[in-house]
Amino acid sequence: MIELFARSASLVLAVLLCFAVAHKLRVLRRGEAKAQPLLRDRAGAGFLLAALAAVELLTAAALVVRPAAGLVVLMALLLVYTWELRRLAPGEPCGCFGELLDQTDRAVQRNLVLLAVAAAAATAFLMGLAEAGELTQADVGVAAVVLAAVVARAALERQFNTEVGGAR
């Protein structure tokens, strides 16, 4: 059971990182790096965004191939990103995952939950309670259900916020 959690968590986190990379690549293609909330007023915003996309993509690959190492790198990234979120004004979206998980007031809480999941999975791998290896159908199935729930929740929340915001 612990191995299923650790392997599925690694896969979910890898896919979430791929969403973040896809968003960064869209921003770069549009030439809008300096318009991103966490990159405003930063010299070399485009270079920084491209570098972060590369690091995130490599981390996503590591989460699947060498999960323990990938999880440790991800925890470091999450700590840095969470620290950077303090620069946002209250209610300002971070743009971290594009529109998928564009949360305003809960981005820090989201990152802390992701950090806790990564820490628990890393602990399982580092203690030998889970082993890296070929993903099983159960690993992929659990990850797919979790990702579907995350995306569905985000879509429902966006729909609710649009309806409530439009009704005001």
HELIX and SHEET records of a PDB file:
HELIX    1   1 ILE A    2  ARG A   30  1                                  29    
HELIX    2   2 ALA A   33  ALA A   35  5                                   3    
HELIX    3   3 ALA A   45  VAL A   65  1                                  21    
HELIX    4   4 PRO A   67  GLU A   84  1                                  18    
HELIX    5   5 LEU A   85  ARG A   87  5                                   3    
HELIX    6   6 ALA A  107  LEU A  126  1                                  20    
HELIX    7   7 GLN A  137  ALA A  167  1                                  31    
END                                                                             
